[in-house]
Each structure stands twice: as structure tokens, then as C-alpha cells.
Amino acid sequence: MDSMDKNMNVISGNIVDPIHHEIYPGKITISNGKISEIQRDDNIYSNFIIPGFVDSHIHIESSMLIPYEFSRIAVTHGTVATVSDPHEIANVLGIKGIQYMIENSKLSPLKFYFGASSCVPATSFETSGACLGAKEVEEIFRDDDVKFLGEVMNTFGVINNDSELIEKINVAKKYSKKIDGHAPGLSGEALEKYIGKGITTDHECVCRAEGLEKIEKGMKIQIREGSAAENFEALIPLVDTHYDSCMFCSDDKHPDDLVKGHIDQMVRRSINYGIDIFKILNVSSVNPVKHYGLDVGLLQEGDSADFLIVDNLKELNILATYINGNVVSHNGKTNIEHKSFDIINNFNVEKKKISDFSLPYKSGTINVIEAIDGQLITNDILLEPKIVNGNLVSDIERDILKIAVVNRYTNSEVPIGFIRNFGLKKGAIASSIAHDSHNIVVVGVSDEDICNAVNMIIENRGGIGCVCGENKIFLELPVAGIMTFEEYSKVADSYRHVTNFAKSLGCTLNAPFMTLSFMALLVIPKIKIGDKGLFDSEKFRFIDLCIN
């Protein structure tokens, strides 16, 4: 095939130019990783050359893979670059964790662009493994490869001029870095204040009206389709009407979903909606490159030779992925070899006792977190509790289960809450992936299984797993307690087995562990639970479990 020249110097095909919005037959000449020349011709080609895809907002850690291993599967889906906020590992290991991600990513051909995490910890109402102040953020920005200030999650702090947070924003402005946002449900005057601080993007829109308001007020909208939050269907009409203000992102992609696809899935779905291919390619490729100033090619002379060869512009089967002129994936197979790496971690907690998870009943109704499948937000409902021998216990008949967050950085009292819509009929599920501080979060039916699930994670210094009596299944995550360097297909299979075991216990959620991981994220409405207690994310304060 002409487009597979073995010397990798000349690539032929129907060139899809996203800048000038035209498709024409031609040849691309590559020299030293750059497109040195593009020549039109009159040949007839069956293949198409399109720009590679960019994930405009992702936490690589949520794939449970270190950057290098992530790249091995991502390139098979046509991903050539990511805009990556490393605040998951930053919350565990601070600057050391961010440096680990940057250095590991440099060993891969995929172009990773990391930011300086703005909210470590996300709030002062939880315990994390590190704290990044304005001084640390400035130190990170001295690395020219760091392109942006990571998502500013503390909207309450921005609107109310929290001095430390505003100082970080001012540091980003000093270094002319883009500032990423995180503003679920924010609108009106509060949104204007938030944007007025210089925040340029938002990936938390859940409906068209929300996205449209943010676009009209000057924001770029990152349309998200991840493992827990799926907003594509609600927001895709904005691509047709406001493609210049939209980007695609996954935010959080678990390994089993990543094996199936990445940004390429959103591109194909957009094509099936009948949206113009040039609008789609601007959203998937051009806009993130231009917004963040990435060194990623867009099929122009002088650009880096980053592009895809596909069979057609409908099914978009990816025949090859090129990065800097090198074929990194061919016919769905990665050309990046697997490697092992050193482990870094931060786990300092003793095993728990069953009694740590018992909770005497005082009086009144209880505040219950209501999880929503496919969303990060929750509802807050008041329900009558189930009481056995004077203690509050899980009620499987009404699907009101006990939830707890265990501090993994130091020994402390365990706060207990209750949650609905997990559906477990027996056993417990637990994870040391608990955004953003990554303490241990657990949901279960009996105190014994809850305790055993937590201790299984403590013993292994990180991972996700299920316990039901003597039956256990576990996925080890030795890197910071949130990632592994194991081969991606093995990780995906292990994750799938753990998820299926959780569902065999009765869990009704599509992605139980992804949803579980966000139940400790205090900045997402309406109520969550952290290692210090139940938290009202709208009023930004702790609340009592029992209400008289």
C-alpha cells in the first residue's frame, strides 16, 4: 500500500486538512519527524490521512496504568497526545508524584502534556498525602513542558476569593499558563466570577443549556465520555453549532473501557450523528492543540508528523498511528514494547478492627448519599435507618448500605455514612482509588466484610477488591496505590473480573469502582463522605449523619 512506505519518508492518501477544511489526494514527505512537504496529486487512494486525536482532559491515573503503559493501548485508538492533570498522584505524593508521571511519560512516543495541580488537597476538609501551595505550583511551572494549571475544583474558594487559591491562579497567569476549570452546575453571577479569574475550560457540563451558557460567557467546553461520567449524548449538539468552542475528553477512563476505545469512539459517534467531519476534527484535534499550545501536528507543512491513516471517514478503522513520523501502532496492534518500572507509594496505616465500623444509633433520620449511575454528582435523601442491637446497619431490602472512608496516611477514627443505589446484597467492595485524596473507600453489607475488604487493601498497600466471607478477589495497584505497570490487557482482564464479582454480589451500577471512587470527592454536589465525615458539597461544610 502506498500509504505504508517502508522507509516512512513518503505517505500517500486522501489528506483531510482540518485547518483549511478540504480533502485532496496527495503525498506527505517526512523528514526528521516533521512534515517537510505536502504535494497534491491526481491519484486515486482508498485510504485517508487525518490528524491524530487529543484527549483534552484526562487523569492518566484513572486508567490504573502508568503513563508508559497507558500509551501502549491509547495509540491503537489513534490518540497521539493527552492533556493530563496529575492531581491524583499529586494528592498522594506531591511534586515527587508529578515528576514520576512526567519522567515516565518521556519514555513513550505518545505526547503527554501535564499540568500543575491546583487543588492538592481538593479541600482542607480531608486528609491527603501531600499539599501543593503556590510556591510548589511555581516550582512545577519552571518546567516548560508543564502547560496549564490543573482543574480548579474549589469553585467555592474561587468565588469567595480564597487567598491561597487565588495566589496559585496568579502564578499561572505570571507564567502565561492556561487555567483549567471544574464547575459543575455553576451559572449566572457565580459563573461570571469564576470565569473572571481567568479560568478557561470546563469538563463538568451535564446538559446543553449549561454548556451553552459557559460557551457564551467565554469558556471552552470539554465534552466528556468517561467510565463514570458520560455526557456525550447531552452535549453533542454543541459540536454542530459551536465546534470552535468544544473539545473531547475522557476525564477518567478505567482499563476495561480503555481497551475498547478512547477519543476515537467519540469521533465515530459524532460522524454517525451526521456532523461535518471538519467540525469533528477541530473538536478532537485542532482545538486542544491550539488552546494549550501543544507541539502536535495538524497535517500542515512544518508540523510534527502526527497523524492517522484510516480506511474511510465513516467507520474510521485506524490502519496506522504516526507520532513524529514513526509508526507506533499498526492495524490495532501497538508497536510500543512492555516494560517494568520502579514503585513509589505512600501508605501508612494499621489494619482495622471490625468494631471500627460499628455505629451506635442516637436518634432521628439519616442523611443518605444517593449515587447516580453514570454521574459524579449525588443526591441527598433523608431516610429512616435500620437498627439492630442499638447499632445502625446496612438495609439490603431498601438498598441503604454502609459506606466508610479510611485515612491511609495516618491512623484515625473511621467516619461512617450510608449510601443508596449500589445494590449489594452481600459482601463489600473497597478501593484505594478515592478521588482526590485517595484514602480507602468501602461500601458493604456487614461490618466484618467491610473490615476485611479494607484490610485487604492495607495489606497490599493499594488496589481494588471485593470480599464476601472467605471469597476474595483483588487487583493490586502498587504505584501510589492507584496504578500498576502490568501489561494493559492483563490489568483490563483483572479489573473486569473484580467488577463482575462486585456485580455478582448484587451491585447494579455499570462501573461500580469508578462510581465508588467519586463518593469521597467533596467538591462534587450534593453530599459525599471524606475521611473526616459526611460533607455537604453545596454548603461546603460537614453535616451530621443523624437528623432529629
N, C-alpha and C positions, 0 to 999 in steps of 0.2 A: 504494500500500500504506500503511495507517495507520502502520506502524512506520517509514516513511521520510518523516515530516513534513518538508517543505522548510524550515520555519522552525527545525527542530531544537529546538523547545521542548517538544513532547509526543511521546513514543514509546509506542506501544501494542503489546501482545503478551502471551503467556503468560509471566509473570515467574517465574523459577526462583530462589527465595530460598535461598541456601546457609547462611544463619545459622539460620533457623527451619525449614529442611527442608520447604518447601512450594512448590507450584506453583499459581498462580492467574492468571486474566485480569485485566489492569489497564493503567493508564496511568502513565507516568513523566514528571513535569514537570521540566525542566532550566532552571536559572537561574544565569547566571554560572559555568557549568562544573560546578555541583553539582546533585545530585538534591534539589530543594526539596520535592517531594511525590510520594507513590505512592498512587494510588487504585485500589481494586479495582472491577471491573465485571462484568457478566454477558455480555459479548460473546464471540463465538467467534473465536479467532485461529488462524491456521495456523503462525505463527512463534513462536519462543521467545526470551526475553531472558535471557542468562546472564552471570555475571561474566567479565571478561577474564582471560586466563591470565598467570601469572607464572613466569618461569624462575628458580628459587630459587638456582641456582649456575651461572654461565657466565663464561667468559673471552671477551669480545667479540672480542678479537684473533684467536682461532682461526677466526673466520669469514672472516678475511683482509680484513674490511671495517671501516672506521672506524665509530664508533657511529651517526653520522647515516645512513650508507648501510645499515648493519645494520637500522636501524629501518624503512626503506622496505619491506623484504621481510618483516620479522617481524610487522608489523601485519596483513599479509594473512592470517597464520595465527592471528590472534586474540591475539597477545602484546601486552599493554598495559604490562608492566613487566619489568625484569630486576634480579636481584641479582648484580652484576658485580664480580669480583675482577680488578683491572687489573695483576696481577703480571707479566704477560708484557711489557707496555711498561715497567713499573717496573724490570724487570731490565735493560732496555736504556737507559732514560733517567731513572730515578729519579722524584723528585717532579715534574719537568718533564713526564714522560710521563703521570703520573696526571692532572695538571692539563689536559693536552691532551685526554684522554678525557672529563673532566668538562665542560670548556668546549664541546667538540664535541657532546656529547650534549644539552646545553641548547638546541641549535638544532633539536632534533627534538621532536615531541609525545610520543613514547614515553617512559615514565618509567624512566630509568636510575638505579639506586642503586649507587654504588661503595663499595668498602671500602678500608681502608688495608692494603696488602700486608705480610704478616708475615714473609715469607721471601725477602728480596732481598739477597743471593742465597739460593737454597733451602738451600745448604750452603756451607761455607767451602772445599770441595774442588773448586770450579770457578771460572771467571772470568766475571763478569758485567759489564755496563756501568755499574752503579750499586750502591750499598749503602744500605739504609734501616735505621738504628738506631732505638732507642726515641725519640730526640729528633725524628727525621724523622716517625715514626709519630704522635707527639703533635702535630706541626705539621699533619699531614693531618687529624687528628681535630678540629681547631679549625673545620673546615668542617662545619656542621651537616648538610649533605647526605650526608656520609660516614657510613654506617650500621653498619659492622661491621669487625672485624679479619679480614683475608683468611685463607684456609685455612692453618692451622698445619701445614706439611708435615713439619717436622723432628720427628717423633714421638720419635726417639732423644733429641733435645735437651730435649723437654718432660719425658720420663720421668726423665732424668738431671739435671734442674734446670739446664740451660744458663742462665747468669745473664743474658745479653743477650736471649735469647728470653723468659724469664720476665718481664723488665722490660717488653717490648712487651705481653705479656698483661696485666700490671698497669696499663699505660697505658690499655688498652681498658676495663678494669674501672673505672678512675678516671672515664672519660667515659661509663660505662654503655652500652658498645657490645657487641653480640653478638660472640662469637668462633667463627669457622668452623673446622671440623676437616678432617683428611685423614689417615685412619688405616687404610690397607689391611691387613686380616688381624689387626689388633690385638685381643687378647682378654684375659680373665682379669684378673689383678692389674695388668698393664701398662695395659690399657684403663681400669681404675678410676683409676689415677694420672693418665692423660691427661685423662679427664673431670673429675677432681678439680681441675684447674687452671682450670676454668670453660669448657671447650670444649663447644659445644652441638650441633654438627651433624657429619654425616659423609656424603660422597657416594661413598665408595670401596668400599662393600659389594658383594660379588660373589655372595653366596648368602643364602638366607633365614635360616639359623642365625646368620650373622654380623650381619645386620640386626636380628634379634630380640634378640640379646644386647645390642646397643648401645641399642636402644629400652628394654629392661628396665632398663638402667643409667642411663637419663635423657636419651639423645640423641634428636635429630630426624634421621631418615634421609632423605636426598635421593636418590630413585631416579633413576638416570642412564641416559639413552639418547642417546649422542653419536655422533660419527663413528668413534671408535676404541674406546671402551668402551661396551658395550651390556649393561646389567644389568636391563632391564625384566622379561624373562621370569622371571628367578630371584627377583625381589623383589616382583612384583605381588601375590602372595598377602598381603603385609603390608598392602596398602591395604584389603583386606576386613576384616582383623582388628584393625589398628592405624592406621586412617586419620588419627587425630588426631596421630600422631607421624611422618607421612610428607609429603614434598613431591616434586614433579617437577623435574628439572633436565636440562640437556643437557651441561653442563661445557664440552665442546668440539664445535663444530658447523662443519664445513667448508662452503664456499659452495654446492657442488652439492647437499648434503643439506639445507641451509637453504632452498633454493628449493623443495624438495619438502614441507617441513613443519617444525614446531617442537614446542612442548608440545602442540599440537592433536593430533598423531599419537599421543601417549601417552594422551591423554584418550579418543580413539576406540578404541584398543586395549583400554583399561580397560572401556569400555562393552561391547565385544564379549566380554569375559570374564564379563559378567553382573554386574559390580559396581554397586552402587547409585549413582545419579547424584550424590546429595548427598555421599557419601563421596569420589567422584572430584573434585567441585568444591572440597571442602575441601582436598584434596591439591594441586590445580592452581592454586588462587586464595587461599582463606582462610588456610591455614596460613602461607605465606610472608609474607603481608601482616601477620598478627598477630605472627609470630615476630620479624620485623625492624622492625616499626613503620612500615610504608610508607604513604605517602599515596596509596593506591589504593582505589578504590571497590569495595564488595561488595554493591551493589544495596540499600542502606539509605538512608532519608531523611537528608540532611546529608552523604552521601558524595560524593566526586568522581564525576562521571558517566562512569565507565569500565565498558564492558560490550560484549557481542557480541549481534548478532541472528543467530540460526541458523534453518534451515528445520525441523529436527526434532532430537530428542535421541538419535538413533541414528547416522545418517551425519554429523550435526553440520556440515553445509555452512555456512560462515560468509558471511552476506549482507552484514554491515557490522561494522566495528570502531569503537567510540567511545572517545575519550580526552578527558577534561574536556569532554564534551558535543559534541565535534567529530568528524565522520566522517573517519577517517584512512585507511580502506580500504573499498571497496565492490565486492562481487561478485568478490573475488580480485584487484582492482587497487588499487595503492597511490595515495593522494592526496598523498603527500609528494614534492615535486619533487626531481630530482637536482641536486647542487651539487658544485663542486670546492673543495678546501681546500689550505692550505699543507702542506709536507712538513717533518717533523722526523726526524732519523736519527742513528745513532751507529755508524759503520763505519770502522775504522782499521787495515787490514791489507793487506800487499802480496800480490801474486799468488804462487802456489806453483809449485814445480818438481815434475816427475814423481818425482824422487829423494826428495822429502819423504814419499812414500807407499810407499817400498820398506822392507822389514823383514827383516834377516838372521835366519836361524834359529839358535837356540842349542842347545836340546835339549828333550826331553820332549814331553808332550801339551799341548794348548792349551785354555784356558778359552774356551768359545764361548757367546755370548748366543743363547738360543733365543726368538725372537719368537713371540707367541701372537696369532693373528688375532682382532680384536675385543676385546683386552685390553691394559691398560697394563703389567701385570706380565710378567716374563720368567722363563724357566728358565735354569739354569746347567748346561752339559754339558761333559764332557772328551772331546776327540776327537783323533785323530792328524791332524797337519797335512799339507798338500800343500806340497812343497818343490821349487822349480825354481831351478837355479843358485845354491843356497845361500840362497835367499830364501823366506819364507812368502808364498804366493799364494792367491788365491781358487780354490775347488774346486767348479766348477759341477755336476759329476756328483753330489756329495754335498750340494750346496746349502750350502756353507760359504763365505760371501763376506766380503770385506774391508770393514770399517767404520772410519771415522775421524771425529774431531771437530776442526774447525779454529777456533782462537780468532779471533774477528772484531774484537776490541777492541785487540789488540796482536800483534806478530809473535812467535811462539813455536813450539817443536817440536810436531810433529803426532803425537799418540798413535794407534796402530793397534790394532784388535781384529778379531774375526771374529764373524759372526752367521749364524744359520740361519733358514730359513723365508721369506726374501724371494723366492727362486726365480729371480732374474735369470740369464739365460743369456748375456747380453752387455750392454755399456754400463754406465752408472752413473746413479743418481738422487741429488739433493742438495737441501738446504733450509736457509735461514737461520731457519726456524721450528724451534727445537730447545729444547724446554722444559727449564729455565725461563730459562736464561741467554741463549738464542738465539744461540749460536755456530753455525757451519756444520756440519751433519752430512751424511755421504755414505756410500752403500753402492754397491759396484760390483765388476765382474769384473776389469778391467785397471787398472793404475796410471795409464795415460795417460788413460783415460776418467774415472777418479776425479779426477785433477788438473784436467782440462778442465771438469768439472762444478763443481768448487769455484771455479775462476777465473771461470766464467760468473756465479756469484753475487757474487763480489767486484767484478767489473766493473760490475755493475748495482746494487751496494750493497743487495742483498736480493732474495729471491724463491725460487721452487722451480723445478726443471727436470730434464731428462733429457738425457744425451749418449750417443751411440753412433757413434763415429767422427766423420764430418762432419755427421751428423744431430743437430740440437739442437731442443729446444722449451723455452720458458721463460715463466713468469708473474712479472712484475715486482711487487715489494712495496716501494714506496719509502718508506712511512711506518714508520719504525723498523725497516725490513727485515722486517716481519711483516704489514703491512696496505696497503691501497690505498683511494682514494676513487673508483675507477672504478665505473661502474654495475653493480649486483649481478648482473644476468643475464649481462653480459659476463665478469665475474670467474668466475662459475659455469661458463660455457662454456669459458673458458681453463683453469680447473682440471680440468675433465672431460677436455680434450684432453691435458693433461700426464699425468693419471692413466692414460688409455688408452695413451699412449705407453709409460709405465712397464710396463704390463701386456703390451704388445706385445714388450717386452724379456724377458718371461718371468715378471714378478712375479706371484705368486699371491695376494697379500694383497688383501682387499676395499678397504681405504683405505691404499695404500702410503705416502703422505706423512704421513698422520695417525700411522700406526704409527711411521714413521721419526722423527717429531718427538719421540716419547717415549723413544727409545732413549738419549737423553742426560740423562734425568731421574733423578738419582742417588738420590732418596728413594723411588723405587718399586722393590720387590723384583723379581727377586733380584739380577741384576747388570746394570749399564749401563756406558756409557762417556762420560766427560766430556772436556773439553779438557786435562785433566791426567793422564788414564789410565783404565784399567779399574777399576770400583768395585763392591764388594760392598755392596749396599744393606741387607742384614740385619745384617752385622757392622760396617757403617759404616766401611769402610776400603778403601784401594786394594789391588788384588791383581795379581799378575803374570800376564801372558798365558800364558807357558810354565810348565808344572809338571813337575818331574822325578820 
